[in-house]
Amino acid sequence: MMSGEICPLRRLDLRTLDPPEPLRQALEAVEALAAGETVEVLTDREPLFLHLELARRKYFFEGEARPDGFSTTVRRSLAGGEAP
């Protein structure tokens, strides 16, 4: 693993769900994270509304297009604010 990469604690595959379920379930999973934990959210397309909401809530996240959909990895910071 390269420096700065985050390792998902769990994977949430939402590729088969219709909107707004992927957004709802992804936000529920993110809110349930403890400090320092991560989740990888798999969707069938880039989840623009999820990314906007994560940025608004000051979560650290990385997105990556894949042949089978889109991966967004979200980390909850160790101390209340943004993750490093």
Secondary structure, 3 states (H helix, E strand, C coil): CCCCCCCCCEEEECCCCCCCHHHHHHHHHHHCCCCCCEEEEEECCCCHHHHHHHHHCCCEEEEEEECCEEEEEEECCCCCCCCC
